[in-house]
Amino acid sequence: MRRSLHIVYLKHQGYSSRSLVKLKKMPESILVNGKWEYMNYPLQAGDTLTIQIRENTSSEKIPPVELPLHIVYEDEDLMVVNKPPGMPIHPSMKNYENSLGNALAWYFAKQNKPFIFRCINRLDQDTSGLTVIAKHVVSAGILSAMVAAKGKPFSAFTREYLALVRGNVTSASGTISAPISRKEGSILERMVDFEQGEHAVTHYQVLTEKNGYSLLSLQLETGRTHQIRVHMKYLGYPLIGDYLYNPDMEVISRQALHSYRLSFVHPITRKRMVFTAPLPDDMANVIR
């Protein structure tokens, strides 16, 4: 029985339309039994299909800068990085040479490899912890689809955060389902908005209470901007150290939020991957 190697087949493997367009432009990107073939070549049982991804360009406007870079895991398809607090993900006018993008550009430049910055789960500048970097167009497309798929990301791409709030949370666990929108008149700030907000769901559980503070585990079912920060403020327990939503800087000078655990299916091998990053000292000291 023959099956077409054209768009339908590769899409079934998770390849996005954007990935397919780029593969068509790459020289000898499709090999069948070691021989280059067009995308409409009919596959047969027993054929060995090889996809060769050759990207030679690099992200523009991201200068390589030697900065601390804690790589938790790396293979030919992706990286998992433990980002420190205070480091933006992307360069900007005010942070042009101190972002994670700059650090990664330096890392790849040292290896004489092209670098296109594809961050899958972006973290706020002052949020620490795990983030995933896709190393090519195919892994980026598949991982992004896992995160974006409605009804599926909670099982396919699971994100668990640790956060600190002041006081004892009334309910030890629960779910916050409250839509979020941009606050009128602000570029950055978000708010709960039941009329025009986008669907947003956060699951939380209190892990420990000490020194007048509570450490919570939070899992995102959706991924709205500032979702945890907005939802915890809405619940009545804003994160300490949050300059935008709760400037309580008594024991910590940044929002007490850490991307602790990531679990996802590897975009190529299809194996379940699980990574954790320990609570950073500035948060751990609050509850010691």
BALOBA-1460 file (C-alpha; in Angstrom, 3 decimals):
// residues 288
<rec num="1" residu="m" x="0.000" y="0.000" z="0.000"/>
<rec num="2" residu="r" x="1.411" y="3.395" z="-1.025"/>
<rec num="3" residu="r" x="1.064" y="6.655" z="0.879"/>
<rec num="4" residu="s" x="1.934" y="10.095" z="-0.438"/>
<rec num="5" residu="l" x="4.905" y="11.822" z="1.144"/>
<rec num="6" residu="h" x="3.265" y="15.131" z="0.339"/>
<rec num="7" residu="i" x="1.833" y="17.690" z="2.745"/>
<rec num="8" residu="v" x="-0.881" y="15.467" z="4.280"/>
<rec num="9" residu="y" x="1.581" y="12.795" z="5.434"/>
<rec num="10" residu="l" x="4.099" y="15.180" z="6.976"/>
<rec num="11" residu="k" x="1.335" y="17.213" z="8.626"/>
<rec num="12" residu="h" x="0.180" y="13.976" z="10.240"/>
<rec num="13" residu="q" x="3.647" y="13.769" z="11.798"/>
<rec num="14" residu="g" x="3.153" y="17.249" z="13.293"/>
<rec num="15" residu="y" x="4.917" y="19.326" z="10.651"/>
<rec num="16" residu="s" x="3.378" y="22.789" z="10.357"/>
<rec num="17" residu="s" x="2.593" y="24.467" z="7.044"/>
<rec num="18" residu="r" x="5.407" y="26.924" z="7.741"/>
<rec num="19" residu="s" x="7.851" y="24.064" z="8.297"/>
<rec num="20" residu="l" x="6.838" y="22.422" z="5.023"/>
<rec num="21" residu="v" x="7.309" y="25.648" z="3.065"/>
<rec num="22" residu="k" x="10.799" y="26.064" z="4.509"/>
<rec num="23" residu="l" x="11.712" y="22.419" z="3.884"/>
<rec num="24" residu="k" x="10.752" y="22.770" z="0.224"/>
<rec num="25" residu="k" x="13.314" y="25.573" z="-0.083"/>
<rec num="26" residu="m" x="16.128" y="23.596" z="1.558"/>
<rec num="27" residu="p" x="18.434" y="21.579" z="-0.715"/>
<rec num="28" residu="e" x="17.966" y="17.807" z="-0.429"/>
<rec num="29" residu="s" x="15.758" y="18.096" z="2.656"/>
<rec num="30" residu="i" x="13.824" y="14.882" z="1.879"/>
<rec num="31" residu="l" x="15.701" y="11.579" z="1.582"/>
<rec num="32" residu="v" x="14.056" y="8.206" z="0.952"/>
<rec num="33" residu="n" x="16.390" y="5.246" z="1.476"/>
<rec num="34" residu="g" x="19.296" y="7.693" z="1.396"/>
<rec num="35" residu="k" x="18.307" y="9.226" z="-1.942"/>
<rec num="36" residu="w" x="16.917" y="12.735" z="-2.444"/>
<rec num="37" residu="e" x="13.263" y="12.782" z="-3.555"/>
<rec num="38" residu="y" x="10.544" y="15.358" z="-4.150"/>
<rec num="39" residu="m" x="7.788" y="15.749" z="-1.548"/>
<rec num="40" residu="n" x="5.256" y="13.960" z="-3.738"/>
<rec num="41" residu="y" x="7.303" y="10.761" z="-3.860"/>
<rec num="42" residu="p" x="5.040" y="7.786" z="-2.921"/>
<rec num="43" residu="l" x="6.271" y="5.985" z="0.191"/>
<rec num="44" residu="q" x="6.173" y="2.199" z="0.467"/>
<rec num="45" residu="a" x="6.284" y="-0.102" z="3.491"/>
<rec num="46" residu="g" x="9.898" y="-0.549" z="4.584"/>
<rec num="47" residu="d" x="11.123" y="2.786" z="3.181"/>
<rec num="48" residu="t" x="13.451" y="4.855" z="5.401"/>
<rec num="49" residu="l" x="12.468" y="8.505" z="5.429"/>
<rec num="50" residu="t" x="15.078" y="11.075" z="6.487"/>
<rec num="51" residu="i" x="14.405" y="14.780" z="6.937"/>
<rec num="52" residu="q" x="17.512" y="16.986" z="6.688"/>
<rec num="53" residu="i" x="17.078" y="20.459" z="8.190"/>
<rec num="54" residu="r" x="19.720" y="22.937" z="7.097"/>
<rec num="55" residu="e" x="19.257" y="26.477" z="8.344"/>
<rec num="56" residu="n" x="22.131" y="28.808" z="7.503"/>
<rec num="57" residu="t" x="20.786" y="32.185" z="8.581"/>
<rec num="58" residu="s" x="20.812" y="33.685" z="12.084"/>
<rec num="59" residu="s" x="18.428" y="35.937" z="13.970"/>
<rec num="60" residu="e" x="19.108" y="39.552" z="13.124"/>
<rec num="61" residu="k" x="19.457" y="42.252" z="15.780"/>
<rec num="62" residu="i" x="20.541" y="39.791" z="18.497"/>
<rec num="63" residu="p" x="24.227" y="40.535" z="19.155"/>
<rec num="64" residu="p" x="26.200" y="37.684" z="20.754"/>
<rec num="65" residu="v" x="27.124" y="38.574" z="24.342"/>
<rec num="66" residu="e" x="28.961" y="36.372" z="26.828"/>
<rec num="67" residu="l" x="26.474" y="35.963" z="29.682"/>
<rec num="68" residu="p" x="25.792" y="33.217" z="32.249"/>
<rec num="69" residu="l" x="23.863" y="30.382" z="30.585"/>
<rec num="70" residu="h" x="22.637" y="27.400" z="32.609"/>
<rec num="71" residu="i" x="21.767" y="24.643" z="30.127"/>
<rec num="72" residu="v" x="19.762" y="21.860" z="31.784"/>
<rec num="73" residu="y" x="19.408" y="19.708" z="28.655"/>
<rec num="74" residu="e" x="20.384" y="19.858" z="24.995"/>
<rec num="75" residu="d" x="20.082" y="17.666" z="21.913"/>
<rec num="76" residu="e" x="19.985" y="18.379" z="18.176"/>
<rec num="77" residu="d" x="16.331" y="19.459" z="18.332"/>
<rec num="78" residu="l" x="15.918" y="21.552" z="21.490"/>
<rec num="79" residu="m" x="17.428" y="23.032" z="24.629"/>
<rec num="80" residu="v" x="16.079" y="23.505" z="28.149"/>
<rec num="81" residu="v" x="17.592" y="26.489" z="29.978"/>
<rec num="82" residu="n" x="17.289" y="27.592" z="33.609"/>
<rec num="83" residu="k" x="16.924" y="31.384" z="33.255"/>
<rec num="84" residu="p" x="18.041" y="33.579" z="36.163"/>
<rec num="85" residu="p" x="15.769" y="36.354" z="37.460"/>
<rec num="86" residu="g" x="16.395" y="39.785" z="35.966"/>
<rec num="87" residu="m" x="17.267" y="38.453" z="32.504"/>
<rec num="88" residu="p" x="14.790" y="39.310" z="29.728"/>
<rec num="89" residu="i" x="14.033" y="36.648" z="27.138"/>
<rec num="90" residu="h" x="14.387" y="38.933" z="24.101"/>
<rec num="91" residu="p" x="16.581" y="41.993" z="23.510"/>
<rec num="92" residu="s" x="14.765" y="45.327" z="23.671"/>
<rec num="93" residu="m" x="15.662" y="49.011" z="23.511"/>
<rec num="94" residu="k" x="16.442" y="49.108" z="27.239"/>
<rec num="95" residu="n" x="17.916" y="45.600" z="27.407"/>
<rec num="96" residu="y" x="19.699" y="45.204" z="24.097"/>
<rec num="97" residu="e" x="22.671" y="43.162" z="25.298"/>
<rec num="98" residu="n" x="21.637" y="41.351" z="28.485"/>
<rec num="99" residu="s" x="18.897" y="38.962" z="27.356"/>
<rec num="100" residu="l" x="18.700" y="35.190" z="27.074"/>
<rec num="101" residu="g" x="18.745" y="35.682" z="23.301"/>
<rec num="102" residu="n" x="22.136" y="37.400" z="23.545"/>
<rec num="103" residu="a" x="23.548" y="34.577" z="25.694"/>
<rec num="104" residu="l" x="22.318" y="31.919" z="23.277"/>
<rec num="105" residu="a" x="23.661" y="33.843" z="20.266"/>
<rec num="106" residu="w" x="27.110" y="33.802" z="21.916"/>
<rec num="107" residu="y" x="26.814" y="30.087" z="22.709"/>
<rec num="108" residu="f" x="26.069" y="29.179" z="19.097"/>
<rec num="109" residu="a" x="28.603" y="31.633" z="17.679"/>
<rec num="110" residu="k" x="31.365" y="29.902" z="19.668"/>
<rec num="111" residu="q" x="30.421" y="26.690" z="17.831"/>
<rec num="112" residu="n" x="30.263" y="28.456" z="14.444"/>
<rec num="113" residu="k" x="26.608" y="27.457" z="14.138"/>
<rec num="114" residu="p" x="23.717" y="29.585" z="12.854"/>
<rec num="115" residu="f" x="21.239" y="30.706" z="15.504"/>
<rec num="116" residu="i" x="17.573" y="31.508" z="15.052"/>
<rec num="117" residu="f" x="15.965" y="32.351" z="18.392"/>
<rec num="118" residu="r" x="12.805" y="30.305" z="18.960"/>
<rec num="119" residu="c" x="11.720" y="30.413" z="22.615"/>
<rec num="120" residu="i" x="8.678" y="28.193" z="23.229"/>
<rec num="121" residu="n" x="7.504" y="29.229" z="26.723"/>
<rec num="122" residu="r" x="8.492" y="32.831" z="27.327"/>
<rec num="123" residu="l" x="9.086" y="33.991" z="30.891"/>
<rec num="124" residu="d" x="8.812" y="37.503" z="32.268"/>
<rec num="125" residu="q" x="12.114" y="39.255" z="32.910"/>
<rec num="126" residu="d" x="11.983" y="38.773" z="36.689"/>
<rec num="127" residu="t" x="10.576" y="35.235" z="36.570"/>
<rec num="128" residu="s" x="13.274" y="32.602" z="36.987"/>
<rec num="129" residu="g" x="13.382" y="29.002" z="35.862"/>
<rec num="130" residu="l" x="12.939" y="26.631" z="32.969"/>
<rec num="131" residu="t" x="12.278" y="27.640" z="29.399"/>
<rec num="132" residu="v" x="12.486" y="25.607" z="26.168"/>
<rec num="133" residu="i" x="14.407" y="26.715" z="23.079"/>
<rec num="134" residu="a" x="13.667" y="25.011" z="19.740"/>
<rec num="135" residu="k" x="16.774" y="24.556" z="17.600"/>
<rec num="136" residu="h" x="15.099" y="24.315" z="14.201"/>
<rec num="137" residu="v" x="11.884" y="25.115" z="12.376"/>
<rec num="138" residu="v" x="10.332" y="21.640" z="12.724"/>
<rec num="139" residu="s" x="10.794" y="21.251" z="16.488"/>
<rec num="140" residu="a" x="9.609" y="24.842" z="16.939"/>
<rec num="141" residu="g" x="6.413" y="24.189" z="15.012"/>
<rec num="142" residu="i" x="5.563" y="20.976" z="16.865"/>
<rec num="143" residu="l" x="6.339" y="22.358" z="20.343"/>
<rec num="144" residu="s" x="4.428" y="25.579" z="19.675"/>
<rec num="145" residu="a" x="1.419" y="23.548" z="18.547"/>
<rec num="146" residu="m" x="1.524" y="21.585" z="21.811"/>
<rec num="147" residu="v" x="1.410" y="24.793" z="23.817"/>
<rec num="148" residu="a" x="-1.270" y="26.439" z="21.674"/>
<rec num="149" residu="a" x="-3.648" y="23.490" z="21.140"/>
<rec num="150" residu="k" x="-6.925" y="24.180" z="22.951"/>
<rec num="151" residu="g" x="-7.872" y="21.451" z="25.399"/>
<rec num="152" residu="k" x="-4.560" y="19.624" z="24.981"/>
<rec num="153" residu="p" x="-1.636" y="21.649" z="26.352"/>
<rec num="154" residu="f" x="-2.364" y="20.720" z="29.969"/>
<rec num="155" residu="s" x="-1.399" y="17.110" z="29.190"/>
<rec num="156" residu="a" x="0.979" y="17.607" z="26.231"/>
<rec num="157" residu="f" x="3.020" y="20.534" z="27.559"/>
<rec num="158" residu="t" x="2.708" y="20.925" z="31.327"/>
<rec num="159" residu="r" x="4.129" y="23.963" z="33.142"/>
<rec num="160" residu="e" x="4.442" y="24.045" z="36.923"/>
<rec num="161" residu="y" x="5.535" y="27.186" z="38.751"/>
<rec num="162" residu="l" x="6.429" y="27.912" z="42.359"/>
<rec num="163" residu="a" x="5.323" y="31.221" z="43.885"/>
<rec num="164" residu="l" x="5.387" y="33.005" z="47.230"/>
<rec num="165" residu="v" x="2.534" y="35.044" z="48.730"/>
<rec num="166" residu="r" x="2.084" y="36.746" z="52.070"/>
<rec num="167" residu="g" x="-0.154" y="35.062" z="54.656"/>
<rec num="168" residu="n" x="-2.028" y="31.773" z="54.720"/>
<rec num="169" residu="v" x="-4.129" y="30.983" z="51.672"/>
<rec num="170" residu="t" x="-7.686" y="30.188" z="52.755"/>
<rec num="171" residu="s" x="-8.205" y="27.189" z="50.460"/>
<rec num="172" residu="a" x="-5.238" y="24.811" z="50.299"/>
<rec num="173" residu="s" x="-5.913" y="24.052" z="46.635"/>
<rec num="174" residu="g" x="-8.197" y="25.181" z="43.867"/>
<rec num="175" residu="t" x="-8.675" y="26.344" z="40.296"/>
<rec num="176" residu="i" x="-8.838" y="29.959" z="39.144"/>
<rec num="177" residu="s" x="-10.871" y="30.377" z="35.970"/>
<rec num="178" residu="a" x="-10.969" y="34.061" z="35.129"/>
<rec num="179" residu="p" x="-10.483" y="35.664" z="31.693"/>
<rec num="180" residu="i" x="-7.632" y="38.148" z="31.286"/>
<rec num="181" residu="s" x="-7.301" y="41.271" z="29.152"/>
<rec num="182" residu="r" x="-4.946" y="44.229" z="28.858"/>
<rec num="183" residu="k" x="-5.694" y="46.993" z="31.350"/>
<rec num="184" residu="e" x="-6.927" y="50.110" z="29.597"/>
<rec num="185" residu="g" x="-4.279" y="52.793" z="29.411"/>
<rec num="186" residu="s" x="-1.376" y="50.444" z="30.174"/>
<rec num="187" residu="i" x="1.079" y="48.767" z="27.824"/>
<rec num="188" residu="l" x="2.147" y="46.098" z="30.326"/>
<rec num="189" residu="e" x="-0.528" y="45.598" z="32.956"/>
<rec num="190" residu="r" x="-3.255" y="42.954" z="32.648"/>
<rec num="191" residu="m" x="-6.464" y="42.438" z="34.597"/>
<rec num="192" residu="v" x="-9.315" y="39.991" z="35.060"/>
<rec num="193" residu="d" x="-12.042" y="40.966" z="32.617"/>
<rec num="194" residu="f" x="-15.153" y="38.789" z="32.393"/>
<rec num="195" residu="e" x="-16.587" y="40.764" z="29.475"/>
<rec num="196" residu="q" x="-13.691" y="41.049" z="27.019"/>
<rec num="197" residu="g" x="-10.907" y="38.922" z="28.506"/>
<rec num="198" residu="e" x="-9.396" y="35.772" z="27.030"/>
<rec num="199" residu="h" x="-10.052" y="32.379" z="28.655"/>
<rec num="200" residu="a" x="-7.476" y="31.681" z="31.381"/>
<rec num="201" residu="v" x="-7.233" y="28.802" z="33.884"/>
<rec num="202" residu="t" x="-4.679" y="28.275" z="36.663"/>
<rec num="203" residu="h" x="-4.568" y="25.362" z="39.139"/>
<rec num="204" residu="y" x="-2.880" y="25.966" z="42.500"/>
<rec num="205" residu="q" x="-1.908" y="24.067" z="45.637"/>
<rec num="206" residu="v" x="-0.289" y="25.299" z="48.856"/>
<rec num="207" residu="l" x="2.933" y="23.377" z="49.526"/>
<rec num="208" residu="t" x="4.095" y="24.943" z="52.788"/>
<rec num="209" residu="e" x="3.485" y="27.900" z="55.112"/>
<rec num="210" residu="k" x="6.358" y="29.447" z="57.068"/>
<rec num="211" residu="n" x="7.475" y="32.804" z="58.446"/>
<rec num="212" residu="g" x="4.140" y="34.360" z="57.494"/>
<rec num="213" residu="y" x="4.421" y="33.342" z="53.821"/>
<rec num="214" residu="s" x="2.977" y="30.551" z="51.703"/>
<rec num="215" residu="l" x="4.748" y="28.616" z="48.946"/>
<rec num="216" residu="l" x="2.377" y="27.546" z="46.181"/>
<rec num="217" residu="s" x="2.605" y="25.190" z="43.235"/>
<rec num="218" residu="l" x="0.741" y="26.490" z="40.187"/>
<rec num="219" residu="q" x="-0.016" y="24.746" z="36.912"/>
<rec num="220" residu="l" x="-1.040" y="26.615" z="33.798"/>
<rec num="221" residu="e" x="-3.837" y="25.224" z="31.677"/>
<rec num="222" residu="t" x="-3.631" y="28.302" z="29.443"/>
<rec num="223" residu="g" x="-0.755" y="30.700" z="28.856"/>
<rec num="224" residu="r" x="-1.906" y="34.314" z="29.010"/>
<rec num="225" residu="t" x="0.500" y="37.170" z="29.635"/>
<rec num="226" residu="h" x="1.088" y="37.632" z="33.406"/>
<rec num="227" residu="q" x="-1.504" y="34.897" z="34.041"/>
<rec num="228" residu="i" x="-0.251" y="33.685" z="37.434"/>
<rec num="229" residu="r" x="0.474" y="37.209" z="38.647"/>
<rec num="230" residu="v" x="-3.000" y="38.435" z="37.677"/>
<rec num="231" residu="h" x="-4.853" y="35.354" z="38.918"/>
<rec num="232" residu="m" x="-3.179" y="35.376" z="42.334"/>
<rec num="233" residu="k" x="-3.976" y="39.061" z="42.772"/>
<rec num="234" residu="y" x="-7.579" y="38.299" z="41.805"/>
<rec num="235" residu="l" x="-7.648" y="35.518" z="44.429"/>
<rec num="236" residu="g" x="-6.502" y="38.024" z="47.043"/>
<rec num="237" residu="y" x="-2.950" y="36.709" z="47.405"/>
<rec num="238" residu="p" x="-0.690" y="38.638" z="45.003"/>
<rec num="239" residu="l" x="2.892" y="37.495" z="44.588"/>
<rec num="240" residu="i" x="5.332" y="39.294" z="46.854"/>
<rec num="241" residu="g" x="7.947" y="41.482" z="45.166"/>
<rec num="242" residu="d" x="5.766" y="42.124" z="42.113"/>
<rec num="243" residu="y" x="6.474" y="45.739" z="41.109"/>
<rec num="244" residu="l" x="3.458" y="45.829" z="38.779"/>
<rec num="245" residu="y" x="0.723" y="44.119" z="40.798"/>
<rec num="246" residu="n" x="1.981" y="44.128" z="44.404"/>
<rec num="247" residu="p" x="5.137" y="46.152" z="45.176"/>
<rec num="248" residu="d" x="5.728" y="44.333" z="48.477"/>
<rec num="249" residu="m" x="9.550" y="44.347" z="48.498"/>
<rec num="250" residu="e" x="10.162" y="43.610" z="52.172"/>
<rec num="251" residu="v" x="11.824" y="40.208" z="51.663"/>
<rec num="252" residu="i" x="12.426" y="39.961" z="47.917"/>
<rec num="253" residu="s" x="13.054" y="42.517" z="45.185"/>
<rec num="254" residu="r" x="11.395" y="40.757" z="42.248"/>
<rec num="255" residu="q" x="8.157" y="38.861" z="41.728"/>
<rec num="256" residu="a" x="8.524" y="35.591" z="43.631"/>
<rec num="257" residu="l" x="7.776" y="33.327" z="40.677"/>
<rec num="258" residu="h" x="9.855" y="30.393" z="39.424"/>
<rec num="259" residu="s" x="9.294" y="28.057" z="36.464"/>
<rec num="260" residu="y" x="9.961" y="24.866" z="38.413"/>
<rec num="261" residu="r" x="8.881" y="21.959" z="36.248"/>
<rec num="262" residu="l" x="8.311" y="21.347" z="32.533"/>
<rec num="263" residu="s" x="6.924" y="18.166" z="31.048"/>
<rec num="264" residu="f" x="6.349" y="17.636" z="27.337"/>
<rec num="265" residu="v" x="6.563" y="15.087" z="24.558"/>
<rec num="266" residu="h" x="9.779" y="15.384" z="22.577"/>
<rec num="267" residu="p" x="8.822" y="16.759" z="19.145"/>
<rec num="268" residu="i" x="10.931" y="14.221" z="17.242"/>
<rec num="269" residu="t" x="11.469" y="11.119" z="19.412"/>
<rec num="270" residu="r" x="7.954" y="11.313" z="20.940"/>
<rec num="271" residu="k" x="9.362" y="10.444" z="24.367"/>
<rec num="272" residu="r" x="8.010" y="12.179" z="27.460"/>
<rec num="273" residu="m" x="10.547" y="14.674" z="28.846"/>
<rec num="274" residu="v" x="10.472" y="15.984" z="32.432"/>
<rec num="275" residu="f" x="12.750" y="18.682" z="33.856"/>
<rec num="276" residu="t" x="12.905" y="20.495" z="37.190"/>
<rec num="277" residu="a" x="14.910" y="23.472" z="38.478"/>
<rec num="278" residu="p" x="15.396" y="23.988" z="42.240"/>
<rec num="279" residu="l" x="13.931" y="27.017" z="43.973"/>
<rec num="280" residu="p" x="16.449" y="29.907" z="43.690"/>
<rec num="281" residu="d" x="18.041" y="31.261" z="46.867"/>
<rec num="282" residu="d" x="16.151" y="34.566" z="46.951"/>
<rec num="283" residu="m" x="12.850" y="32.674" z="47.159"/>
<rec num="284" residu="a" x="14.101" y="29.801" z="49.333"/>
<rec num="285" residu="n" x="15.448" y="32.245" z="51.935"/>
<rec num="286" residu="v" x="11.937" y="33.599" z="52.558"/>
<rec num="287" residu="i" x="10.671" y="30.291" z="53.934"/>
<rec num="288" residu="r" x="13.823" y="28.947" z="55.599"/>
